[in-house]
Amino acid sequence: MKTIGEKIKSIRKTNKLNQIQFSQIIGVSQGTLSELKQDKYKPSLETIIALKLNFNVNLEWLLIEEYISSNSTLFCTQLDNLESTLISEFRKLNVGDKHEIQEIINLS
């Protein structure tokens, strides 16, 4: 199982960010980021919230090691406004409409 530090490193690499960019986005110094990745200490609540808000990190995956599931994507790259709107509106649809949208997507 991965440690929190390894998971944070995975999030950074998945989003193709260097350490400076990533540390600025989550609001920590580059030195703090390095210590987090080495598991010298656990991330603060503010850092955890920044990971959730900026990278849509599944907090159960990040904080509870036993939750790891090999069948699902547990953290995502940042969503742009269009993607976020589409997901939000999709969730409001009834089951039949969701299946219709899925069929349209499968045509492409």
N, CA, C and O atoms as a Tinker XYZ file with bonds, in Angstrom:
   432  protein
     1  N      0.833000   -1.190000    0.000000    73     2
     2  CA     0.000000    0.000000    0.000000    64     1     3
     3  C      0.873000    1.247000    0.000000    63     2     4     5
     4  O      1.955000    1.266000    0.586000    81     3
     5  N      0.393000    2.269000   -0.655000    73     3     6
     6  CA     1.148000    3.513000   -0.725000    64     5     7
     7  C      0.952000    4.346000    0.533000    63     6     8     9
     8  O     -0.118000    4.340000    1.143000    81     7
     9  N      1.997000    5.056000    0.905000    73     7    10
    10  CA     1.906000    6.009000    2.007000    64     9    11
    11  C      1.272000    7.301000    1.487000    63    10    12    13
    12  O      1.136000    7.485000    0.277000    81    11
    13  N      0.892000    8.182000    2.391000    73    11    14
    14  CA     0.337000    9.473000    1.969000    64    13    15
    15  C      1.355000   10.227000    1.121000    63    14    16    17
    16  O      0.996000   10.855000    0.125000    81    15
    17  N      2.618000   10.164000    1.514000    73    15    18
    18  CA     3.665000   10.842000    0.744000    64    17    19
    19  C      3.760000   10.320000   -0.681000    63    18    20    21
    20  O      3.909000   11.096000   -1.624000    81    19
    21  N      3.674000    9.009000   -0.835000    73    19    22
    22  CA     3.712000    8.420000   -2.181000    64    21    23
    23  C      2.478000    8.829000   -2.984000    63    22    24    25
    24  O      2.565000    9.056000   -4.191000    81    23
    25  N      1.349000    8.920000   -2.321000    73    23    26
    26  CA     0.117000    9.332000   -3.005000    64    25    27
    27  C      0.209000   10.784000   -3.463000    63    26    28    29
    28  O     -0.226000   11.121000   -4.564000    81    27
    29  N      0.770000   11.633000   -2.622000    73    27    30
    30  CA     0.947000   13.038000   -2.999000    64    29    31
    31  C      1.877000   13.137000   -4.207000    63    30    32    33
    32  O      1.616000   13.912000   -5.126000    81    31
    33  N      2.941000   12.369000   -4.211000    73    31    34
    34  CA     3.863000   12.349000   -5.348000    64    33    35
    35  C      3.137000   11.871000   -6.612000    63    34    36    37
    36  O      3.351000   12.419000   -7.694000    81    35
    37  N      2.284000   10.854000   -6.477000    73    35    38
    38  CA     1.518000   10.353000   -7.619000    64    37    39
    39  C      0.589000   11.412000   -8.181000    63    38    40    41
    40  O      0.447000   11.534000   -9.398000    81    39
    41  N     -0.045000   12.181000   -7.304000    73    39    42
    42  CA    -0.953000   13.246000   -7.745000    64    41    43
    43  C     -0.178000   14.270000   -8.564000    63    42    44    45
    44  O     -0.627000   14.698000   -9.627000    81    43
    45  N      0.998000   14.662000   -8.056000    73    43    46
    46  CA     1.821000   15.646000   -8.770000    64    45    47
    47  C      2.231000   15.129000  -10.140000    63    46    48    49
    48  O      2.120000   15.842000  -11.137000    81    47
    49  N      2.703000   13.892000  -10.188000    73    47    50
    50  CA     3.175000   13.331000  -11.456000    64    49    51
    51  C      2.030000   13.117000  -12.441000    63    50    52    53
    52  O      2.194000   13.354000  -13.638000    81    51
    53  N      0.880000   12.674000  -11.956000    73    51    54
    54  CA    -0.277000   12.466000  -12.826000    64    53    55
    55  C     -0.698000   13.769000  -13.489000    63    54    56    57
    56  O     -1.137000   13.774000  -14.639000    81    55
    57  N     -0.564000   14.867000  -12.766000    73    55    58
    58  CA    -0.946000   16.168000  -13.286000    64    57    59
    59  C      0.188000   16.875000  -14.009000    63    58    60    61
    60  O      0.056000   18.032000  -14.409000    81    59
    61  N      1.317000   16.163000  -14.177000    73    59    62
    62  CA     2.472000   16.660000  -14.933000    64    61    63
    63  C      2.930000   18.044000  -14.457000    63    62    64    65
    64  O      3.169000   18.951000  -15.254000    81    63
    65  N      3.044000   18.171000  -13.136000    73    63    66
    66  CA     3.498000   19.423000  -12.542000    64    65    67
    67  C      4.868000   19.211000  -11.918000    63    66    68    69
    68  O      5.160000   18.142000  -11.383000    81    67
    69  N      5.708000   20.247000  -11.991000    73    67    70
    70  CA     6.971000   20.140000  -11.279000    64    69    71
    71  C      6.717000   20.465000   -9.808000    63    70    72    73
    72  O      5.618000   20.880000   -9.440000    81    71
    73  N      7.730000   20.275000   -8.973000    73    71    74
    74  CA     7.540000   20.453000   -7.533000    64    73    75
    75  C      7.171000   21.889000   -7.167000    63    74    76    77
    76  O      6.370000   22.112000   -6.259000    81    75
    77  N      7.745000   22.850000   -7.861000    73    75    78
    78  CA     7.444000   24.256000   -7.571000    64    77    79
    79  C      5.982000   24.562000   -7.897000    63    78    80    81
    80  O      5.273000   25.147000   -7.078000    81    79
    81  N      5.532000   24.168000   -9.087000    73    79    82
    82  CA     4.137000   24.412000   -9.475000    64    81    83
    83  C      3.171000   23.745000   -8.505000    63    82    84    85
    84  O      2.208000   24.362000   -8.049000    81    83
    85  N      3.435000   22.481000   -8.196000    73    83    86
    86  CA     2.547000   21.714000   -7.334000    64    85    87
    87  C      2.492000   22.313000   -5.928000    63    86    88    89
    88  O      1.415000   22.462000   -5.353000    81    87
    89  N      3.656000   22.653000   -5.383000    73    87    90
    90  CA     3.681000   23.211000   -4.028000    64    89    91
    91  C      2.940000   24.549000   -3.973000    63    90    92    93
    92  O      2.285000   24.846000   -2.974000    81    91
    93  N      3.032000   25.353000   -5.021000    73    91    94
    94  CA     2.302000   26.627000   -5.056000    64    93    95
    95  C      0.793000   26.394000   -5.103000    63    94    96    97
    96  O      0.034000   27.101000   -4.439000    81    95
    97  N      0.361000   25.417000   -5.877000    73    95    98
    98  CA    -1.071000   25.129000   -5.994000    64    97    99
    99  C     -1.648000   24.668000   -4.665000    63    98   100   101
   100  O     -2.756000   25.065000   -4.305000    81    99
   101  N     -0.914000   23.833000   -3.928000    73    99   102
   102  CA    -1.465000   23.324000   -2.663000    64   101   103
   103  C     -1.078000   24.191000   -1.456000    63   102   104   105
   104  O     -1.461000   23.893000   -0.324000    81   103
   105  N     -0.325000   25.255000   -1.706000    73   103   106
   106  CA    -0.049000   26.233000   -0.660000    64   105   107
   107  C      0.992000   25.841000    0.372000    63   106   108   109
   108  O      0.882000   26.209000    1.541000    81   107
   109  N      2.000000   25.095000   -0.056000    73   107   110
   110  CA     3.096000   24.751000    0.849000    64   109   111
   111  C      4.416000   25.121000    0.186000    63   110   112   113
   112  O      4.480000   25.315000   -1.028000    81   111
   113  N      5.467000   25.216000    0.997000    73   111   114
   114  CA     6.781000   25.489000    0.426000    64   113   115
   115  C      7.298000   24.226000   -0.258000    63   114   116   117
   116  O      6.797000   23.125000   -0.030000    81   115
   117  N      8.307000   24.412000   -1.098000    73   115   118
   118  CA     8.899000   23.263000   -1.774000    64   117   119
   119  C      9.549000   22.322000   -0.760000    63   118   120   121
   120  O      9.527000   21.105000   -0.941000    81   119
   121  N     10.120000   22.874000    0.292000    73   119   122
   122  CA    10.713000   22.060000    1.344000    64   121   123
   123  C      9.664000   21.233000    2.083000    63   122   124   125
   124  O      9.884000   20.059000    2.383000    81   123
   125  N      8.523000   21.858000    2.372000    73   123   126
   126  CA     7.430000   21.138000    3.029000    64   125   127
   127  C      6.924000   20.012000    2.137000    63   126   128   129
   128  O      6.655000   18.909000    2.613000    81   127
   129  N      6.796000   20.294000    0.836000    73   127   130
   130  CA     6.357000   19.267000   -0.102000    64   129   131
   131  C      7.317000   18.080000   -0.070000    63   130   132   133
   132  O      6.890000   16.925000   -0.052000    81   131
   133  N      8.599000   18.372000   -0.064000    73   131   134
   134  CA     9.601000   17.307000   -0.016000    64   133   135
   135  C      9.448000   16.472000    1.253000    63   134   136   137
   136  O      9.536000   15.245000    1.202000    81   135
   137  N      9.220000   17.124000    2.382000    73   135   138
   138  CA     9.047000   16.402000    3.650000    64   137   139
   139  C      7.758000   15.590000    3.667000    63   138   140   141
   140  O      7.714000   14.501000    4.239000    81   139
   141  N      6.698000   16.121000    3.034000    73   139   142
   142  CA     5.440000   15.366000    2.935000    64   141   143
   143  C      5.651000   14.097000    2.119000    63   142   144   145
   144  O      5.196000   13.018000    2.499000    81   143
   145  N      6.347000   14.239000    0.989000    73   143   146
   146  CA     6.574000   13.078000    0.127000    64   145   147
   147  C      7.449000   12.029000    0.801000    63   146   148   149
   148  O      7.351000   10.843000    0.487000    81   147
   149  N      8.300000   12.456000    1.721000    73   147   150
   150  CA     9.160000   11.522000    2.454000    64   149   151
   151  C      8.478000   10.991000    3.715000    63   150   152   153
   152  O      9.079000   10.242000    4.484000    81   151
   153  N      7.219000   11.385000    3.921000    73   151   154
   154  CA     6.436000   10.973000    5.093000    64   153   155
   155  C      7.087000   11.377000    6.415000    63   154   156   157
   156  O      6.965000   10.672000    7.418000    81   155
   157  N      7.783000   12.526000    6.406000    73   155   158
   158  CA     8.356000   13.028000    7.659000    64   157   159
   159  C      7.257000   13.521000    8.593000    63   158   160   161
   160  O      7.400000   13.469000    9.815000    81   159
   161  N      6.161000   14.000000    8.010000    73   159   162
   162  CA     4.982000   14.340000    8.790000    64   161   163
   163  C      3.756000   14.283000    7.892000    63   162   164   165
   164  O      3.874000   14.211000    6.669000    81   163
   165  N      2.586000   14.315000    8.502000    73   163   166
   166  CA     1.322000   14.215000    7.768000    64   165   167
   167  C      0.898000   15.602000    7.278000    63   166   168   169
   168  O      1.228000   16.608000    7.906000    81   167
   169  N      0.172000   15.659000    6.164000    73   167   170
   170  CA    -0.269000   16.959000    5.649000    64   169   171
   171  C     -1.268000   17.627000    6.597000    63   170   172   173
   172  O     -2.026000   16.959000    7.301000    81   171
   173  N     -1.249000   18.950000    6.595000    73   171   174
   174  CA    -2.202000   19.712000    7.403000    64   173   175
   175  C     -3.591000   19.618000    6.775000    63   174   176   177
   176  O     -3.739000   19.196000    5.628000    81   175
   177  N     -4.586000   20.008000    7.530000    73   175   178
   178  CA    -5.954000   20.035000    7.010000    64   177   179
   179  C     -6.040000   20.951000    5.793000    63   178   180   181
   180  O     -6.728000   20.635000    4.822000    81   179
   181  N     -5.349000   22.076000    5.844000    73   179   182
   182  CA    -5.358000   23.016000    4.715000    64   181   183
   183  C     -4.782000   22.375000    3.452000    63   182   184   185
   184  O     -5.290000   22.594000    2.352000    81   183
   185  N     -3.731000   21.593000    3.613000    73   183   186
   186  CA    -3.125000   20.905000    2.469000    64   185   187
   187  C     -4.069000   19.850000    1.913000    63   186   188   189
   188  O     -4.206000   19.713000    0.698000    81   187
   189  N     -4.715000   19.107000    2.794000    73   187   190
   190  CA    -5.676000   18.090000    2.359000    64   189   191
   191  C     -6.822000   18.740000    1.595000    63   190   192   193
   192  O     -7.240000   18.233000    0.554000    81   191
   193  N     -7.330000   19.851000    2.100000    73   191   194
   194  CA    -8.418000   20.569000    1.415000    64   193   195
   195  C     -7.947000   21.068000    0.055000    63   194   196   197
   196  O     -8.689000   20.986000   -0.923000    81   195
   197  N     -6.716000   21.587000   -0.017000    73   195   198
   198  CA    -6.180000   22.064000   -1.298000    64   197   199
   199  C     -6.069000   20.926000   -2.310000    63   198   200   201
   200  O     -6.346000   21.122000   -3.493000    81   199
   201  N     -5.669000   19.744000   -1.856000    73   199   202
   202  CA    -5.589000   18.590000   -2.753000    64   201   203
   203  C     -6.976000   18.220000   -3.268000    63   202   204   205
   204  O     -7.140000   17.905000   -4.446000    81   203
   205  N     -7.959000   18.257000   -2.396000    73   203   206
   206  CA    -9.339000   17.938000   -2.784000    64   205   207
   207  C     -9.864000   18.962000   -3.785000    63   206   208   209
   208  O    -10.399000   18.592000   -4.830000    81   207
   209  N     -9.714000   20.242000   -3.471000    73   207   210
   210  CA   -10.286000   21.298000   -4.313000    64   209   211
   211  C     -9.581000   21.444000   -5.656000    63   210   212   213
   212  O    -10.225000   21.685000   -6.677000    81   211
   213  N     -8.263000   21.297000   -5.655000    73   211   214
   214  CA    -7.507000   21.528000   -6.886000    64   213   215
   215  C     -7.334000   20.300000   -7.764000    63   214   216   217
   216  O     -7.145000   20.428000   -8.974000    81   215
   217  N     -7.396000   19.107000   -7.172000    73   215   218
   218  CA    -7.138000   17.896000   -7.939000    64   217   219
   219  C     -8.226000   16.838000   -7.798000    63   218   220   221
   220  O     -8.073000   15.714000   -8.276000    81   219
   221  N     -9.321000   17.202000   -7.142000    73   219   222
   222  CA   -10.446000   16.287000   -6.955000    64   221   223
   223  C     -9.999000   14.955000   -6.351000    63   222   224   225
   224  O    -10.458000   13.889000   -6.760000    81   223
   225  N     -9.104000   15.035000   -5.381000    73   223   226
   226  CA    -8.568000   13.839000   -4.739000    64   225   227
   227  C     -9.651000   13.184000   -3.895000    63   226   228   229
   228  O    -10.364000   13.854000   -3.148000    81   227
   229  N     -9.765000   11.870000   -4.021000    73   227   230
   230  CA   -10.669000   11.108000   -3.178000    64   229   231
   231  C    -10.030000   11.042000   -1.794000    63   230   232   233
   232  O     -8.970000   10.439000   -1.621000    81   231
   233  N    -10.682000   11.668000   -0.805000    73   231   234
   234  CA   -10.082000   11.765000    0.523000    64   233   235
   235  C     -9.987000   10.419000    1.227000    63   234   236   237
   236  O     -9.074000   10.194000    2.021000    81   235
   237  N    -10.913000    9.536000    0.942000    73   235   238
   238  CA   -10.816000    8.195000    1.536000    64   237   239
   239  C     -9.557000    7.491000    1.027000    63   238   240   241
   240  O     -8.844000    6.845000    1.795000    81   239
   241  N     -9.295000    7.621000   -0.259000    73   239   242
   242  CA    -8.087000    7.029000   -0.829000    64   241   243
   243  C     -6.837000    7.649000   -0.202000    63   242   244   245
   244  O     -5.891000    6.943000    0.148000    81   243
   245  N     -6.845000    8.964000   -0.065000    73   243   246
   246  CA    -5.676000    9.656000    0.460000    64   245   247
   247  C     -5.414000    9.320000    1.929000    63   246   248   249
   248  O     -4.268000    9.111000    2.327000    81   247
   249  N     -6.474000    9.269000    2.726000    73   247   250
   250  CA    -6.308000    9.174000    4.172000    64   249   251
   251  C     -6.460000    7.775000    4.750000    63   250   252   253
   252  O     -5.931000    7.488000    5.825000    81   251
   253  N     -7.170000    6.908000    4.056000    73   251   254
   254  CA    -7.437000    5.572000    4.594000    64   253   255
   255  C     -6.857000    4.539000    3.634000    63   254   256   257
   256  O     -7.441000    4.264000    2.586000    81   255
   257  N     -5.733000    3.980000    3.986000    73   255   258
   258  CA    -5.006000    3.074000    3.096000    64   257   259
   259  C     -5.839000    1.876000    2.660000    63   258   260   261
   260  O     -5.713000    1.427000    1.521000    81   259
   261  N     -6.685000    1.350000    3.537000    73   259   262
   262  CA    -7.458000    0.155000    3.222000    64   261   263
   263  C     -8.471000    0.380000    2.108000    63   262   264   265
   264  O     -9.035000   -0.582000    1.586000    81   263
   265  N     -8.708000    1.624000    1.737000    73   263   266
   266  CA    -9.734000    1.948000    0.746000    64   265   267
   267  C     -9.264000    1.707000   -0.682000    63   266   268   269
   268  O    -10.079000    1.742000   -1.604000    81   267
   269  N     -7.977000    1.464000   -0.889000    73   267   270
   270  CA    -7.423000    1.354000   -2.237000    64   269   271
   271  C     -8.201000    0.338000   -3.063000    63   270   272   273
   272  O     -8.438000   -0.790000   -2.630000    81   271
   273  N     -8.587000    0.758000   -4.247000    73   271   274
   274  CA    -9.328000   -0.105000   -5.164000    64   273   275
   275  C     -8.639000   -0.064000   -6.512000    63   274   276   277
   276  O     -8.446000    1.009000   -7.085000    81   275
   277  N     -8.274000   -1.205000   -7.012000    73   275   278
   278  CA    -7.565000   -1.244000   -8.286000    64   277   279
   279  C     -8.500000   -1.062000   -9.479000    63   278   280   281
   280  O     -8.027000   -0.886000  -10.602000    81   279
   281  N     -9.796000   -1.099000   -9.266000    73   279   282
   282  CA   -10.744000   -1.018000  -10.371000    64   281   283
   283  C    -11.219000    0.392000  -10.686000    63   282   284   285
   284  O    -11.908000    0.592000  -11.686000    81   283
   285  N    -10.874000    1.371000   -9.867000    73   283   286
   286  CA   -11.410000    2.705000  -10.118000    64   285   287
   287  C    -10.306000    3.746000  -10.063000    63   286   288   289
   288  O     -9.256000    3.537000   -9.456000    81   287
   289  N    -10.566000    4.857000  -10.703000    73   287   290
   290  CA    -9.647000    5.981000  -10.643000    64   289   291
   291  C     -9.932000    6.713000   -9.349000    63   290   292   293
   292  O    -11.052000    7.170000   -9.120000    81   291
   293  N     -8.932000    6.824000   -8.512000    73   291   294
   294  CA    -9.160000    7.374000   -7.191000    64   293   295
   295  C     -8.765000    8.834000   -7.082000    63   294   296   297
   296  O     -9.137000    9.493000   -6.111000    81   295
   297  N     -8.049000    9.344000   -8.011000    73   295   298
   298  CA    -7.850000   10.770000   -8.076000    64   297   299
   299  C     -7.789000   11.150000   -9.545000    63   298   300   301
   300  O     -7.432000   10.337000  -10.398000    81   299
   301  N     -8.131000   12.353000   -9.816000    73   299   302
   302  CA    -8.275000   12.795000  -11.204000    64   301   303
   303  C     -7.401000   14.013000  -11.440000    63   302   304   305
   304  O     -6.919000   14.658000  -10.509000    81   303
   305  N     -7.218000   14.297000  -12.698000    73   303   306
   306  CA    -6.579000   15.551000  -13.029000    64   305   307
   307  C     -7.595000   16.658000  -12.798000    63   306   308   309
   308  O     -8.783000   16.394000  -12.612000    81   307
   309  N     -7.132000   17.869000  -12.810000    73   307   310
   310  CA    -8.026000   18.992000  -12.596000    64   309   311
   311  C     -9.097000   19.012000  -13.682000    63   310   312   313
   312  O     -8.811000   18.762000  -14.853000    81   311
   313  N    -10.335000   19.314000  -13.282000    73   311   314
   314  CA   -11.422000   19.446000  -14.239000    64   313   315
   315  C    -11.499000   20.894000  -14.683000    63   314   316   317
   316  O    -11.365000   21.804000  -13.865000    81   315
   317  N    -11.716000   21.116000  -15.976000    73   315   318
   318  CA   -11.944000   22.485000  -16.409000    64   317   319
   319  C    -13.415000   22.821000  -16.165000    63   318   320   321
   320  O    -14.191000   21.956000  -15.759000    81   319
   321  N    -13.794000   24.069000  -16.411000    73   319   322
   322  CA   -15.164000   24.505000  -16.119000    64   321   323
   323  C    -16.201000   23.710000  -16.900000    63   322   324   325
   324  O    -17.247000   23.366000  -16.350000    81   323
   325  N    -15.940000   23.412000  -18.161000    73   323   326
   326  CA   -16.885000   22.660000  -18.983000    64   325   327
   327  C    -17.088000   21.261000  -18.415000    63   326   328   329
   328  O    -18.222000   20.805000  -18.273000    81   327
   329  N    -15.984000   20.576000  -18.089000    73   327   330
   330  CA   -16.094000   19.230000  -17.532000    64   329   331
   331  C    -16.862000   19.238000  -16.216000    63   330   332   333
   332  O    -17.715000   18.380000  -15.984000    81   331
   333  N    -16.565000   20.191000  -15.368000    73   331   334
   334  CA   -17.248000   20.297000  -14.084000    64   333   335
   335  C    -18.746000   20.545000  -14.272000    63   334   336   337
   336  O    -19.568000   19.947000  -13.578000    81   335
   337  N    -19.096000   21.423000  -15.207000    73   335   338
   338  CA   -20.506000   21.711000  -15.492000    64   337   339
   339  C    -21.208000   20.479000  -16.046000    63   338   340   341
   340  O    -22.327000   20.161000  -15.645000    81   339
   341  N    -20.541000   19.783000  -16.974000    73   339   342
   342  CA   -21.142000   18.573000  -17.547000    64   341   343
   343  C    -21.424000   17.525000  -16.475000    63   342   344   345
   344  O    -22.500000   16.927000  -16.458000    81   343
   345  N    -20.478000   17.307000  -15.597000    73   343   346
   346  CA   -20.672000   16.323000  -14.526000    64   345   347
   347  C    -21.801000   16.746000  -13.614000    63   346   348   349
   348  O    -22.652000   15.934000  -13.250000    81   347
   349  N    -21.812000   18.007000  -13.246000    73   347   350
   350  CA   -22.852000   18.518000  -12.357000    64   349   351
   351  C    -24.241000   18.363000  -12.975000    63   350   352   353
   352  O    -25.175000   17.924000  -12.305000    81   351
   353  N    -24.375000   18.722000  -14.245000    73   351   354
   354  CA   -25.669000   18.612000  -14.918000    64   353   355
   355  C    -26.053000   17.154000  -15.162000    63   354   356   357
   356  O    -27.229000   16.801000  -15.075000    81   355
   357  N    -25.069000   16.306000  -15.466000    73   355   358
   358  CA   -25.332000   14.880000  -15.679000    64   357   359
   359  C    -25.925000   14.249000  -14.430000    63   358   360   361
   360  O    -26.840000   13.431000  -14.518000    81   359
   361  N    -25.409000   14.624000  -13.277000    73   359   362
   362  CA   -25.893000   14.065000  -12.011000    64   361   363
   363  C    -27.356000   14.409000  -11.747000    63   362   364   365
   364  O    -28.025000   13.709000  -10.986000    81   363
   365  N    -27.851000   15.457000  -12.353000    73   363   366
   366  CA   -29.248000   15.885000  -12.154000    64   365   367
   367  C    -30.229000   15.106000  -13.032000    63   366   368   369
   368  O    -31.437000   15.144000  -12.800000    81   367
   369  N    -29.708000   14.396000  -14.044000    73   367   370
   370  CA   -30.574000   13.679000  -14.971000    64   369   371
   371  C    -31.164000   12.421000  -14.342000    63   370   372   373
   372  O    -30.609000   11.860000  -13.398000    81   371
   373  N    -32.307000   11.990000  -14.888000    73   371   374
   374  CA   -32.862000   10.708000  -14.439000    64   373   375
   375  C    -32.071000    9.585000  -15.113000    63   374   376   377
   376  O    -31.293000    9.826000  -16.036000    81   375
   377  N    -32.280000    8.366000  -14.641000    73   375   378
   378  CA   -31.502000    7.218000  -15.107000    64   377   379
   379  C    -31.638000    7.019000  -16.616000    63   378   380   381
   380  O    -30.649000    6.752000  -17.299000    81   379
   381  N    -32.844000    7.147000  -17.131000    73   379   382
   382  CA   -33.064000    6.960000  -18.569000    64   381   383
   383  C    -32.274000    7.956000  -19.405000    63   382   384   385
   384  O    -31.661000    7.591000  -20.408000    81   383
   385  N    -32.292000    9.212000  -18.988000    73   383   386
   386  CA   -31.541000   10.239000  -19.717000    64   385   387
   387  C    -30.032000    9.993000  -19.629000    63   386   388   389
   388  O    -29.299000   10.227000  -20.590000    81   387
   389  N    -29.580000    9.520000  -18.471000    73   387   390
   390  CA   -28.149000    9.215000  -18.330000    64   389   391
   391  C    -27.734000    8.110000  -19.302000    63   390   392   393
   392  O    -26.670000    8.183000  -19.916000    81   391
   393  N    -28.582000    7.086000  -19.436000    73   391   394
   394  CA   -28.267000    5.992000  -20.364000    64   393   395
   395  C    -28.275000    6.488000  -21.808000    63   394   396   397
   396  O    -27.465000    6.046000  -22.624000    81   395
   397  N    -29.183000    7.399000  -22.122000    73   395   398
   398  CA   -29.231000    7.958000  -23.471000    64   397   399
   399  C    -27.949000    8.737000  -23.780000    63   398   400   401
   400  O    -27.402000    8.620000  -24.876000    81   399
   401  N    -27.477000    9.517000  -22.833000    73   399   402
   402  CA   -26.223000   10.256000  -23.009000    64   401   403
   403  C    -25.055000    9.274000  -23.185000    63   402   404   405
   404  O    -24.174000    9.486000  -24.018000    81   403
   405  N    -25.066000    8.205000  -22.393000    73   403   406
   406  CA   -24.003000    7.202000  -22.510000    64   405   407
   407  C    -24.008000    6.572000  -23.896000    63   406   408   409
   408  O    -22.942000    6.349000  -24.470000    81   407
   409  N    -25.180000    6.281000  -24.445000    73   407   410
   410  CA   -25.267000    5.711000  -25.776000    64   409   411
   411  C    -24.722000    6.677000  -26.830000    63   410   412   413
   412  O    -24.054000    6.259000  -27.775000    81   411
   413  N    -25.006000    7.958000  -26.664000    73   411   414
   414  CA   -24.493000    8.962000  -27.605000    64   413   415
   415  C    -22.974000    9.009000  -27.542000    63   414   416   417
   416  O    -22.308000    9.074000  -28.575000    81   415
   417  N    -22.432000    8.977000  -26.343000    73   415   418
   418  CA   -20.977000    8.995000  -26.178000    64   417   419
   419  C    -20.346000    7.754000  -26.788000    63   418   420   421
   420  O    -19.276000    7.837000  -27.391000    81   419
   421  N    -20.995000    6.600000  -26.638000    73   419   422
   422  CA   -20.447000    5.362000  -27.178000    64   421   423
   423  C    -20.449000    5.328000  -28.707000    63   422   424   425
   424  O    -19.725000    4.528000  -29.300000    81   423
   425  N    -21.250000    6.184000  -29.357000    73   423   426
   426  CA   -21.284000    6.243000  -30.818000    64   425   427
   427  C    -20.000000    6.808000  -31.383000    63   426   428   429
   428  O    -19.617000    6.485000  -32.507000    81   427
   429  N    -19.336000    7.644000  -30.614000    73   427   430
   430  CA   -18.136000    8.311000  -31.163000    64   429   431
   431  C    -16.914000    7.455000  -31.098000    63   430   432
   432  O    -15.839000    7.881000  -31.520000    81   431
